[in-house]
């Protein structure tokens, strides 16, 4: 491929990137029910019109659009981190506050999807989350966006968040305090491989891309042991379609310290860890990720 061909490819991808940013900007205006400068808003709407979305745009409910915005912001922050610092070693080692908070904002959209499309497929989970003794394990808690959103959605729930990355935990403590949830959310500077609790949690979340492949069997076994009988483990993985989509999913996972898994491999890992009722949820269950779940017997 010549330099001219590469430049042509770059120009085409830049156009797609700018169009995605414009769509995100218009979503922000719609979700926030705010107005930009008239000239800017007109230009944004012209972009949507060029994308052939005009006929459907006004029919979409703002609540349906809301989860898209954190996903876009997180992806743009990840992309900026990759371009500006491609030398960064794989793993959860970023210190940029905007990057970390964008990850937390994206994960905070998960509880709505859990309630709407995921929990109905996992028998007993609704009742467990509503119980007075409900407990949630958040592996890789980051800035605590997910734990906060879970506790706000289920008022009896307590959460324990694990994360070895001190800069993220510092932000998490601040966010938990701002949400006034210090009595319900505990944060530990701990790796999941070190988890030694038994029969404590009704639900556990584990983000596979942030764990090295050689660590996953131990992590899954430890979480399985920490679940109460009948408790569920939900594993999230980056989603990609086609050759390019899978390559990008693998890139994101490698940068995060793990690797992209297929649904089949994830199901096998959960089964090997002793979990039953293993199921892969439809790809539409939570748009940013592919979700695989397994249940502790009993």
ChimeraX commands (.cxc) that place a marker at each C-alpha (Angstrom):
marker #1 position 0.00,0.00,0.00 radius 0.5
marker #1 position 1.39,3.40,-0.97 radius 0.5
marker #1 position 1.47,6.54,1.15 radius 0.5
marker #1 position -1.22,8.02,-1.09 radius 0.5
marker #1 position -3.49,5.04,-0.47 radius 0.5
marker #1 position -2.89,5.29,3.28 radius 0.5
marker #1 position -3.79,8.99,3.18 radius 0.5
marker #1 position -7.00,8.18,1.30 radius 0.5
marker #1 position -7.87,5.60,3.94 radius 0.5
marker #1 position -7.13,8.09,6.71 radius 0.5
marker #1 position -9.36,10.70,5.08 radius 0.5
marker #1 position -12.22,8.20,4.90 radius 0.5
marker #1 position -11.82,7.14,8.53 radius 0.5
marker #1 position -11.54,10.75,9.69 radius 0.5
marker #1 position -14.87,11.48,8.02 radius 0.5
marker #1 position -16.44,8.58,9.92 radius 0.5
marker #1 position -14.86,9.74,13.19 radius 0.5
marker #1 position -16.14,13.30,12.76 radius 0.5
marker #1 position -19.60,12.04,11.85 radius 0.5
marker #1 position -19.67,9.87,14.98 radius 0.5
marker #1 position -18.59,12.85,17.09 radius 0.5
marker #1 position -21.30,15.01,15.53 radius 0.5
marker #1 position -23.92,12.38,16.25 radius 0.5
marker #1 position -22.64,12.16,19.83 radius 0.5
marker #1 position -22.90,15.94,20.17 radius 0.5
marker #1 position -26.49,15.92,19.00 radius 0.5
marker #1 position -27.28,13.04,21.37 radius 0.5
marker #1 position -25.85,15.12,24.23 radius 0.5
marker #1 position -28.19,17.99,23.33 radius 0.5
marker #1 position -31.15,15.62,23.12 radius 0.5
marker #1 position -30.41,13.72,26.32 radius 0.5
marker #1 position -29.53,16.82,28.32 radius 0.5
marker #1 position -32.50,18.75,26.91 radius 0.5
marker #1 position -30.21,21.71,26.24 radius 0.5
marker #1 position -29.51,23.96,23.26 radius 0.5
marker #1 position -26.20,24.76,21.59 radius 0.5
marker #1 position -25.48,27.88,19.56 radius 0.5
marker #1 position -28.03,27.93,16.74 radius 0.5
marker #1 position -25.38,27.69,14.02 radius 0.5
marker #1 position -23.71,24.71,15.69 radius 0.5
marker #1 position -27.00,22.89,16.21 radius 0.5
marker #1 position -28.00,23.49,12.59 radius 0.5
marker #1 position -24.66,22.03,11.46 radius 0.5
marker #1 position -25.12,19.00,13.72 radius 0.5
marker #1 position -28.58,18.39,12.34 radius 0.5
marker #1 position -27.26,18.70,8.81 radius 0.5
marker #1 position -24.77,15.95,9.63 radius 0.5
marker #1 position -27.54,13.70,10.93 radius 0.5
marker #1 position -29.49,14.43,7.77 radius 0.5
marker #1 position -26.47,13.40,5.68 radius 0.5
marker #1 position -26.37,10.15,7.66 radius 0.5
marker #1 position -29.96,9.52,6.59 radius 0.5
marker #1 position -31.19,9.51,10.18 radius 0.5
marker #1 position -33.53,12.49,10.01 radius 0.5
marker #1 position -36.72,10.49,9.62 radius 0.5
marker #1 position -35.99,8.34,12.68 radius 0.5
marker #1 position -34.24,10.90,14.87 radius 0.5
marker #1 position -37.31,12.62,16.30 radius 0.5
marker #1 position -39.04,9.31,16.99 radius 0.5
marker #1 position -36.32,7.94,19.28 radius 0.5
marker #1 position -36.90,8.43,23.01 radius 0.5
marker #1 position -34.15,10.31,24.87 radius 0.5
marker #1 position -33.96,7.53,27.47 radius 0.5
marker #1 position -33.04,5.07,24.72 radius 0.5
marker #1 position -30.27,7.37,23.52 radius 0.5
marker #1 position -28.82,8.04,26.98 radius 0.5
marker #1 position -26.60,4.91,27.24 radius 0.5
marker #1 position -24.98,5.65,23.87 radius 0.5
marker #1 position -23.29,8.84,25.08 radius 0.5
marker #1 position -21.09,7.29,27.83 radius 0.5
marker #1 position -20.08,4.56,25.39 radius 0.5
marker #1 position -18.97,7.13,22.80 radius 0.5
marker #1 position -17.08,9.21,25.34 radius 0.5
marker #1 position -15.29,6.12,26.64 radius 0.5
marker #1 position -14.34,4.98,23.14 radius 0.5
marker #1 position -13.03,8.43,22.21 radius 0.5
marker #1 position -10.98,8.60,25.41 radius 0.5
marker #1 position -9.54,5.14,24.75 radius 0.5
marker #1 position -8.71,6.14,21.19 radius 0.5
marker #1 position -7.03,9.34,22.34 radius 0.5
marker #1 position -5.00,7.37,24.88 radius 0.5
marker #1 position -3.89,4.95,22.16 radius 0.5
marker #1 position -2.82,7.69,19.74 radius 0.5
marker #1 position -1.08,9.83,22.37 radius 0.5
marker #1 position 0.60,6.98,24.27 radius 0.5
marker #1 position 0.99,3.82,22.16 radius 0.5
marker #1 position 4.06,2.94,24.24 radius 0.5
marker #1 position 2.00,2.37,27.39 radius 0.5
marker #1 position 2.35,-1.21,28.56 radius 0.5
marker #1 position -0.78,-3.38,28.53 radius 0.5
marker #1 position -2.80,-3.23,31.71 radius 0.5
marker #1 position -4.92,-0.98,33.87 radius 0.5
marker #1 position -2.30,1.70,34.42 radius 0.5
marker #1 position -3.79,4.91,33.03 radius 0.5
marker #1 position -3.83,7.96,35.31 radius 0.5
marker #1 position -5.79,10.37,33.11 radius 0.5
marker #1 position -8.86,11.37,35.13 radius 0.5
marker #1 position -11.04,11.91,32.05 radius 0.5
marker #1 position -10.14,8.46,30.76 radius 0.5
marker #1 position -10.87,6.76,34.09 radius 0.5
marker #1 position -14.14,8.64,34.62 radius 0.5
marker #1 position -15.29,7.86,31.09 radius 0.5
marker #1 position -14.82,4.15,31.81 radius 0.5
marker #1 position -16.88,4.55,34.98 radius 0.5
marker #1 position -19.64,6.40,33.17 radius 0.5
marker #1 position -19.87,3.64,30.58 radius 0.5
marker #1 position -20.06,0.90,33.22 radius 0.5
marker #1 position -22.77,2.87,35.04 radius 0.5
marker #1 position -25.12,2.15,32.12 radius 0.5
marker #1 position -24.98,-1.58,32.89 radius 0.5
marker #1 position -27.57,-1.76,35.74 radius 0.5
marker #1 position -30.32,-0.47,33.47 radius 0.5
marker #1 position -29.51,-3.17,30.92 radius 0.5
marker #1 position -29.25,-5.72,33.74 radius 0.5
marker #1 position -32.75,-4.90,34.92 radius 0.5
marker #1 position -34.26,-4.59,31.45 radius 0.5
marker #1 position -32.78,-7.44,29.41 radius 0.5
marker #1 position -30.27,-9.52,31.40 radius 0.5
marker #1 position -31.84,-10.31,34.79 radius 0.5
marker #1 position -35.07,-11.65,33.18 radius 0.5
marker #1 position -32.88,-14.38,31.64 radius 0.5
marker #1 position -31.22,-15.28,34.97 radius 0.5
marker #1 position -33.70,-17.06,37.29 radius 0.5
marker #1 position -33.85,-15.78,40.85 radius 0.5
marker #1 position -31.70,-12.71,40.29 radius 0.5
marker #1 position -34.46,-10.13,40.63 radius 0.5
marker #1 position -35.53,-11.53,43.99 radius 0.5
marker #1 position -31.94,-11.77,45.21 radius 0.5
marker #1 position -31.16,-8.13,44.33 radius 0.5
marker #1 position -34.33,-6.93,46.06 radius 0.5
marker #1 position -33.68,-8.87,49.28 radius 0.5
marker #1 position -32.61,-7.06,52.44 radius 0.5
marker #1 position -29.32,-8.98,52.49 radius 0.5
marker #1 position -28.49,-8.40,48.79 radius 0.5
marker #1 position -24.76,-8.19,48.06 radius 0.5
marker #1 position -22.87,-7.36,44.86 radius 0.5
marker #1 position -19.21,-7.98,43.98 radius 0.5
marker #1 position -17.69,-5.51,41.52 radius 0.5
marker #1 position -14.39,-6.89,40.20 radius 0.5
marker #1 position -12.32,-4.07,38.74 radius 0.5
marker #1 position -14.41,-1.38,40.41 radius 0.5
marker #1 position -12.45,1.45,38.77 radius 0.5
marker #1 position -13.98,4.78,39.77 radius 0.5
marker #1 position -17.06,2.99,41.20 radius 0.5
marker #1 position -19.51,4.04,38.48 radius 0.5
marker #1 position -21.05,0.57,38.31 radius 0.5
marker #1 position -21.30,0.03,42.08 radius 0.5
marker #1 position -22.90,3.44,42.60 radius 0.5
marker #1 position -25.45,2.84,39.85 radius 0.5
marker #1 position -26.25,-0.63,41.23 radius 0.5
marker #1 position -26.87,0.70,44.74 radius 0.5
marker #1 position -29.00,3.55,43.43 radius 0.5
marker #1 position -31.16,1.12,41.45 radius 0.5
marker #1 position -31.52,-1.51,44.24 radius 0.5
marker #1 position -31.94,0.26,47.61 radius 0.5
marker #1 position -31.17,-2.79,49.80 radius 0.5
marker #1 position -27.99,-3.70,47.96 radius 0.5
marker #1 position -24.51,-3.43,49.41 radius 0.5
marker #1 position -21.48,-3.58,47.12 radius 0.5
marker #1 position -17.83,-4.53,47.45 radius 0.5
marker #1 position -15.44,-3.23,44.81 radius 0.5
marker #1 position -12.00,-4.70,44.12 radius 0.5
marker #1 position -9.25,-2.87,42.25 radius 0.5
marker #1 position -5.46,-2.87,42.67 radius 0.5
marker #1 position -5.02,0.45,40.82 radius 0.5
marker #1 position -4.63,3.21,43.44 radius 0.5
marker #1 position -5.41,6.21,41.17 radius 0.5
marker #1 position -8.76,4.66,40.23 radius 0.5
marker #1 position -9.61,3.84,43.85 radius 0.5
marker #1 position -8.84,7.41,44.90 radius 0.5
marker #1 position -11.43,8.65,42.40 radius 0.5
marker #1 position -13.81,5.88,43.47 radius 0.5
marker #1 position -13.70,6.99,47.11 radius 0.5
marker #1 position -14.48,10.55,46.05 radius 0.5
marker #1 position -17.37,9.44,43.84 radius 0.5
marker #1 position -18.84,7.17,46.53 radius 0.5
marker #1 position -18.68,10.03,49.04 radius 0.5
marker #1 position -20.35,12.40,46.58 radius 0.5
marker #1 position -23.13,9.84,46.12 radius 0.5
marker #1 position -23.34,9.45,49.94 radius 0.5
marker #1 position -23.01,5.69,49.68 radius 0.5
marker #1 position -20.04,5.13,52.01 radius 0.5
marker #1 position -22.18,2.89,54.24 radius 0.5
marker #1 position -23.15,0.62,51.36 radius 0.5
marker #1 position -20.05,0.48,49.12 radius 0.5
marker #1 position -16.74,-0.91,50.36 radius 0.5
marker #1 position -13.61,-0.43,48.26 radius 0.5
marker #1 position -10.61,-2.74,48.51 radius 0.5
marker #1 position -7.12,-2.45,46.97 radius 0.5
marker #1 position -7.25,-6.13,46.10 radius 0.5
marker #1 position -6.84,-8.40,43.08 radius 0.5
marker #1 position -9.59,-10.88,42.39 radius 0.5
marker #1 position -7.05,-13.74,42.60 radius 0.5
marker #1 position -6.69,-12.84,46.30 radius 0.5
marker #1 position -10.42,-13.03,47.05 radius 0.5
marker #1 position -10.98,-15.51,49.89 radius 0.5
marker #1 position -14.65,-15.01,50.82 radius 0.5
marker #1 position -17.15,-17.86,50.76 radius 0.5
marker #1 position -20.89,-17.61,49.98 radius 0.5
marker #1 position -21.21,-13.85,50.38 radius 0.5
marker #1 position -22.56,-12.40,47.11 radius 0.5
marker #1 position -25.76,-12.76,45.10 radius 0.5
marker #1 position -24.26,-11.24,41.97 radius 0.5
marker #1 position -20.71,-10.70,40.75 radius 0.5
marker #1 position -19.50,-8.70,37.79 radius 0.5
marker #1 position -16.19,-9.64,36.15 radius 0.5
marker #1 position -14.76,-7.70,33.16 radius 0.5
marker #1 position -12.73,-10.33,31.29 radius 0.5
marker #1 position -10.70,-7.90,29.11 radius 0.5
marker #1 position -8.99,-6.51,32.21 radius 0.5
marker #1 position -7.67,-9.90,33.33 radius 0.5
marker #1 position -4.83,-11.80,31.71 radius 0.5
marker #1 position -5.89,-15.10,30.18 radius 0.5
marker #1 position -3.71,-17.08,32.59 radius 0.5
marker #1 position -5.39,-15.36,35.55 radius 0.5
marker #1 position -8.98,-16.01,34.46 radius 0.5
marker #1 position -9.33,-19.63,35.72 radius 0.5
marker #1 position -8.22,-18.65,39.22 radius 0.5
marker #1 position -10.35,-15.50,39.18 radius 0.5
marker #1 position -13.45,-17.40,38.13 radius 0.5
marker #1 position -12.88,-20.10,40.74 radius 0.5
marker #1 position -12.47,-17.50,43.51 radius 0.5
marker #1 position -15.61,-15.63,42.45 radius 0.5
marker #1 position -17.56,-18.90,42.19 radius 0.5
marker #1 position -16.63,-19.72,45.77 radius 0.5
marker #1 position -17.65,-16.22,46.90 radius 0.5
marker #1 position -21.15,-16.53,45.44 radius 0.5
marker #1 position -24.06,-17.61,47.58 radius 0.5
marker #1 position -25.87,-20.76,46.43 radius 0.5
marker #1 position -28.01,-19.68,43.49 radius 0.5
marker #1 position -25.91,-16.55,42.95 radius 0.5
marker #1 position -24.93,-15.39,39.47 radius 0.5
marker #1 position -21.61,-14.41,37.92 radius 0.5
marker #1 position -21.86,-12.09,34.91 radius 0.5
marker #1 position -18.79,-11.77,32.68 radius 0.5
marker #1 position -18.43,-8.93,30.18 radius 0.5
marker #1 position -16.24,-9.09,27.06 radius 0.5
marker #1 position -15.52,-6.66,24.24 radius 0.5
marker #1 position -17.78,-7.17,21.26 radius 0.5
marker #1 position -16.57,-7.19,17.66 radius 0.5
marker #1 position -18.08,-8.23,14.35 radius 0.5
marker #1 position -16.14,-9.27,11.26 radius 0.5
marker #1 position -12.39,-9.27,10.82 radius 0.5
marker #1 position -11.96,-5.57,11.63 radius 0.5
marker #1 position -14.37,-5.64,14.57 radius 0.5
marker #1 position -12.62,-8.62,16.15 radius 0.5
marker #1 position -9.20,-7.02,15.60 radius 0.5
marker #1 position -10.37,-3.84,17.33 radius 0.5
marker #1 position -11.90,-5.84,20.21 radius 0.5
marker #1 position -8.58,-7.65,20.62 radius 0.5
marker #1 position -6.70,-4.34,20.57 radius 0.5
marker #1 position -8.91,-2.87,23.30 radius 0.5
marker #1 position -8.54,-6.01,25.40 radius 0.5
marker #1 position -4.75,-6.11,25.01 radius 0.5
marker #1 position -4.47,-2.46,26.00 radius 0.5
marker #1 position -6.60,-3.28,29.06 radius 0.5
marker #1 position -4.32,-6.14,30.06 radius 0.5
marker #1 position -6.36,-9.09,28.84 radius 0.5
marker #1 position -7.46,-10.63,25.58 radius 0.5
marker #1 position -10.66,-10.90,23.60 radius 0.5
marker #1 position -12.60,-14.09,24.22 radius 0.5
marker #1 position -15.23,-15.78,22.12 radius 0.5
marker #1 position -18.52,-16.70,23.74 radius 0.5
marker #1 position -17.61,-20.38,23.41 radius 0.5
marker #1 position -14.30,-19.95,25.24 radius 0.5
marker #1 position -15.95,-17.89,27.99 radius 0.5
marker #1 position -18.68,-20.48,28.47 radius 0.5
marker #1 position -16.06,-23.20,28.74 radius 0.5
marker #1 position -14.10,-21.23,31.35 radius 0.5
marker #1 position -17.21,-20.70,33.47 radius 0.5
marker #1 position -18.13,-24.35,33.26 radius 0.5
marker #1 position -14.59,-25.41,34.21 radius 0.5
marker #1 position -14.81,-23.11,37.26 radius 0.5
marker #1 position -17.82,-25.09,38.47 radius 0.5
marker #1 position -20.61,-22.74,37.43 radius 0.5
marker #1 position -23.83,-24.11,35.98 radius 0.5
marker #1 position -26.69,-22.76,33.84 radius 0.5
marker #1 position -24.04,-21.04,31.70 radius 0.5
marker #1 position -25.61,-18.85,29.05 radius 0.5
marker #1 position -24.51,-16.24,26.51 radius 0.5
marker #1 position -26.95,-13.35,26.40 radius 0.5
marker #1 position -28.01,-11.83,23.06 radius 0.5
marker #1 position -25.59,-9.23,21.75 radius 0.5
marker #1 position -28.22,-6.52,22.18 radius 0.5
marker #1 position -28.39,-7.14,25.95 radius 0.5
marker #1 position -25.74,-4.52,26.67 radius 0.5
marker #1 position -24.38,-2.88,23.53 radius 0.5
marker #1 position -20.75,-2.22,24.59 radius 0.5
marker #1 position -20.10,-5.84,25.55 radius 0.5
marker #1 position -20.90,-9.48,25.04 radius 0.5
marker #1 position -22.28,-10.94,28.27 radius 0.5
marker #1 position -21.90,-14.52,29.50 radius 0.5
marker #1 position -23.40,-15.64,32.83 radius 0.5
marker #1 position -23.15,-18.68,35.08 radius 0.5
marker #1 position -24.81,-19.72,38.33 radius 0.5
marker #1 position -23.60,-21.34,41.51 radius 0.5
marker #1 position -25.51,-24.50,42.26 radius 0.5
marker #1 position -28.15,-24.44,44.93 radius 0.5
marker link #1:1,2 radius 0.2
marker link #1:2,3 radius 0.2
marker link #1:3,4 radius 0.2
marker link #1:4,5 radius 0.2
marker link #1:5,6 radius 0.2
marker link #1:6,7 radius 0.2
marker link #1:7,8 radius 0.2
marker link #1:8,9 radius 0.2
marker link #1:9,10 radius 0.2
marker link #1:10,11 radius 0.2
marker link #1:11,12 radius 0.2
marker link #1:12,13 radius 0.2
marker link #1:13,14 radius 0.2
marker link #1:14,15 radius 0.2
marker link #1:15,16 radius 0.2
marker link #1:16,17 radius 0.2
marker link #1:17,18 radius 0.2
marker link #1:18,19 radius 0.2
marker link #1:19,20 radius 0.2
marker link #1:20,21 radius 0.2
marker link #1:21,22 radius 0.2
marker link #1:22,23 radius 0.2
marker link #1:23,24 radius 0.2
marker link #1:24,25 radius 0.2
marker link #1:25,26 radius 0.2
marker link #1:26,27 radius 0.2
marker link #1:27,28 radius 0.2
marker link #1:28,29 radius 0.2
marker link #1:29,30 radius 0.2
marker link #1:30,31 radius 0.2
marker link #1:31,32 radius 0.2
marker link #1:32,33 radius 0.2
marker link #1:33,34 radius 0.2
marker link #1:34,35 radius 0.2
marker link #1:35,36 radius 0.2
marker link #1:36,37 radius 0.2
marker link #1:37,38 radius 0.2
marker link #1:38,39 radius 0.2
marker link #1:39,40 radius 0.2
marker link #1:40,41 radius 0.2
marker link #1:41,42 radius 0.2
marker link #1:42,43 radius 0.2
marker link #1:43,44 radius 0.2
marker link #1:44,45 radius 0.2
marker link #1:45,46 radius 0.2
marker link #1:46,47 radius 0.2
marker link #1:47,48 radius 0.2
marker link #1:48,49 radius 0.2
marker link #1:49,50 radius 0.2
marker link #1:50,51 radius 0.2
marker link #1:51,52 radius 0.2
marker link #1:52,53 radius 0.2
marker link #1:53,54 radius 0.2
marker link #1:54,55 radius 0.2
marker link #1:55,56 radius 0.2
marker link #1:56,57 radius 0.2
marker link #1:57,58 radius 0.2
marker link #1:58,59 radius 0.2
marker link #1:59,60 radius 0.2
marker link #1:60,61 radius 0.2
marker link #1:61,62 radius 0.2
marker link #1:62,63 radius 0.2
marker link #1:63,64 radius 0.2
marker link #1:64,65 radius 0.2
marker link #1:65,66 radius 0.2
marker link #1:66,67 radius 0.2
marker link #1:67,68 radius 0.2
marker link #1:68,69 radius 0.2
marker link #1:69,70 radius 0.2
marker link #1:70,71 radius 0.2
marker link #1:71,72 radius 0.2
marker link #1:72,73 radius 0.2
marker link #1:73,74 radius 0.2
marker link #1:74,75 radius 0.2
marker link #1:75,76 radius 0.2
marker link #1:76,77 radius 0.2
marker link #1:77,78 radius 0.2
marker link #1:78,79 radius 0.2
marker link #1:79,80 radius 0.2
marker link #1:80,81 radius 0.2
marker link #1:81,82 radius 0.2
marker link #1:82,83 radius 0.2
marker link #1:83,84 radius 0.2
marker link #1:84,85 radius 0.2
marker link #1:85,86 radius 0.2
marker link #1:86,87 radius 0.2
marker link #1:87,88 radius 0.2
marker link #1:88,89 radius 0.2
marker link #1:89,90 radius 0.2
marker link #1:90,91 radius 0.2
marker link #1:91,92 radius 0.2
marker link #1:92,93 radius 0.2
marker link #1:93,94 radius 0.2
marker link #1:94,95 radius 0.2
marker link #1:95,96 radius 0.2
marker link #1:96,97 radius 0.2
marker link #1:97,98 radius 0.2
marker link #1:98,99 radius 0.2
marker link #1:99,100 radius 0.2
marker link #1:100,101 radius 0.2
marker link #1:101,102 radius 0.2
marker link #1:102,103 radius 0.2
marker link #1:103,104 radius 0.2
marker link #1:104,105 radius 0.2
marker link #1:105,106 radius 0.2
marker link #1:106,107 radius 0.2
marker link #1:107,108 radius 0.2
marker link #1:108,109 radius 0.2
marker link #1:109,110 radius 0.2
marker link #1:110,111 radius 0.2
marker link #1:111,112 radius 0.2
marker link #1:112,113 radius 0.2
marker link #1:113,114 radius 0.2
marker link #1:114,115 radius 0.2
marker link #1:115,116 radius 0.2
marker link #1:116,117 radius 0.2
marker link #1:117,118 radius 0.2
marker link #1:118,119 radius 0.2
marker link #1:119,120 radius 0.2
marker link #1:120,121 radius 0.2
marker link #1:121,122 radius 0.2
marker link #1:122,123 radius 0.2
marker link #1:123,124 radius 0.2
marker link #1:124,125 radius 0.2
marker link #1:125,126 radius 0.2
marker link #1:126,127 radius 0.2
marker link #1:127,128 radius 0.2
marker link #1:128,129 radius 0.2
marker link #1:129,130 radius 0.2
marker link #1:130,131 radius 0.2
marker link #1:131,132 radius 0.2
marker link #1:132,133 radius 0.2
marker link #1:133,134 radius 0.2
marker link #1:134,135 radius 0.2
marker link #1:135,136 radius 0.2
marker link #1:136,137 radius 0.2
marker link #1:137,138 radius 0.2
marker link #1:138,139 radius 0.2
marker link #1:139,140 radius 0.2
marker link #1:140,141 radius 0.2
marker link #1:141,142 radius 0.2
marker link #1:142,143 radius 0.2
marker link #1:143,144 radius 0.2
marker link #1:144,145 radius 0.2
marker link #1:145,146 radius 0.2
marker link #1:146,147 radius 0.2
marker link #1:147,148 radius 0.2
marker link #1:148,149 radius 0.2
marker link #1:149,150 radius 0.2
marker link #1:150,151 radius 0.2
marker link #1:151,152 radius 0.2
marker link #1:152,153 radius 0.2
marker link #1:153,154 radius 0.2
marker link #1:154,155 radius 0.2
marker link #1:155,156 radius 0.2
marker link #1:156,157 radius 0.2
marker link #1:157,158 radius 0.2
marker link #1:158,159 radius 0.2
marker link #1:159,160 radius 0.2
marker link #1:160,161 radius 0.2
marker link #1:161,162 radius 0.2
marker link #1:162,163 radius 0.2
marker link #1:163,164 radius 0.2
marker link #1:164,165 radius 0.2
marker link #1:165,166 radius 0.2
marker link #1:166,167 radius 0.2
marker link #1:167,168 radius 0.2
marker link #1:168,169 radius 0.2
marker link #1:169,170 radius 0.2
marker link #1:170,171 radius 0.2
marker link #1:171,172 radius 0.2
marker link #1:172,173 radius 0.2
marker link #1:173,174 radius 0.2
marker link #1:174,175 radius 0.2
marker link #1:175,176 radius 0.2
marker link #1:176,177 radius 0.2
marker link #1:177,178 radius 0.2
marker link #1:178,179 radius 0.2
marker link #1:179,180 radius 0.2
marker link #1:180,181 radius 0.2
marker link #1:181,182 radius 0.2
marker link #1:182,183 radius 0.2
marker link #1:183,184 radius 0.2
marker link #1:184,185 radius 0.2
marker link #1:185,186 radius 0.2
marker link #1:186,187 radius 0.2
marker link #1:187,188 radius 0.2
marker link #1:188,189 radius 0.2
marker link #1:189,190 radius 0.2
marker link #1:190,191 radius 0.2
marker link #1:191,192 radius 0.2
marker link #1:192,193 radius 0.2
marker link #1:193,194 radius 0.2
marker link #1:194,195 radius 0.2
marker link #1:195,196 radius 0.2
marker link #1:196,197 radius 0.2
marker link #1:197,198 radius 0.2
marker link #1:198,199 radius 0.2
marker link #1:199,200 radius 0.2
marker link #1:200,201 radius 0.2
marker link #1:201,202 radius 0.2
marker link #1:202,203 radius 0.2
marker link #1:203,204 radius 0.2
marker link #1:204,205 radius 0.2
marker link #1:205,206 radius 0.2
marker link #1:206,207 radius 0.2
marker link #1:207,208 radius 0.2
marker link #1:208,209 radius 0.2
marker link #1:209,210 radius 0.2
marker link #1:210,211 radius 0.2
marker link #1:211,212 radius 0.2
marker link #1:212,213 radius 0.2
marker link #1:213,214 radius 0.2
marker link #1:214,215 radius 0.2
marker link #1:215,216 radius 0.2
marker link #1:216,217 radius 0.2
marker link #1:217,218 radius 0.2
marker link #1:218,219 radius 0.2
marker link #1:219,220 radius 0.2
marker link #1:220,221 radius 0.2
marker link #1:221,222 radius 0.2
marker link #1:222,223 radius 0.2
marker link #1:223,224 radius 0.2
marker link #1:224,225 radius 0.2
marker link #1:225,226 radius 0.2
marker link #1:226,227 radius 0.2
marker link #1:227,228 radius 0.2
marker link #1:228,229 radius 0.2
marker link #1:229,230 radius 0.2
marker link #1:230,231 radius 0.2
marker link #1:231,232 radius 0.2
marker link #1:232,233 radius 0.2
marker link #1:233,234 radius 0.2
marker link #1:234,235 radius 0.2
marker link #1:235,236 radius 0.2
marker link #1:236,237 radius 0.2
marker link #1:237,238 radius 0.2
marker link #1:238,239 radius 0.2
marker link #1:239,240 radius 0.2
marker link #1:240,241 radius 0.2
marker link #1:241,242 radius 0.2
marker link #1:242,243 radius 0.2
marker link #1:243,244 radius 0.2
marker link #1:244,245 radius 0.2
marker link #1:245,246 radius 0.2
marker link #1:246,247 radius 0.2
marker link #1:247,248 radius 0.2
marker link #1:248,249 radius 0.2
marker link #1:249,250 radius 0.2
marker link #1:250,251 radius 0.2
marker link #1:251,252 radius 0.2
marker link #1:252,253 radius 0.2
marker link #1:253,254 radius 0.2
marker link #1:254,255 radius 0.2
marker link #1:255,256 radius 0.2
marker link #1:256,257 radius 0.2
marker link #1:257,258 radius 0.2
marker link #1:258,259 radius 0.2
marker link #1:259,260 radius 0.2
marker link #1:260,261 radius 0.2
marker link #1:261,262 radius 0.2
marker link #1:262,263 radius 0.2
marker link #1:263,264 radius 0.2
marker link #1:264,265 radius 0.2
marker link #1:265,266 radius 0.2
marker link #1:266,267 radius 0.2
marker link #1:267,268 radius 0.2
marker link #1:268,269 radius 0.2
marker link #1:269,270 radius 0.2
marker link #1:270,271 radius 0.2
marker link #1:271,272 radius 0.2
marker link #1:272,273 radius 0.2
marker link #1:273,274 radius 0.2
marker link #1:274,275 radius 0.2
marker link #1:275,276 radius 0.2
marker link #1:276,277 radius 0.2
marker link #1:277,278 radius 0.2
marker link #1:278,279 radius 0.2
marker link #1:279,280 radius 0.2
marker link #1:280,281 radius 0.2
marker link #1:281,282 radius 0.2
marker link #1:282,283 radius 0.2
marker link #1:283,284 radius 0.2
marker link #1:284,285 radius 0.2
marker link #1:285,286 radius 0.2
marker link #1:286,287 radius 0.2
marker link #1:287,288 radius 0.2
marker link #1:288,289 radius 0.2
marker link #1:289,290 radius 0.2
marker link #1:290,291 radius 0.2
marker link #1:291,292 radius 0.2
marker link #1:292,293 radius 0.2
marker link #1:293,294 radius 0.2
marker link #1:294,295 radius 0.2
marker link #1:295,296 radius 0.2
marker link #1:296,297 radius 0.2
marker link #1:297,298 radius 0.2
view
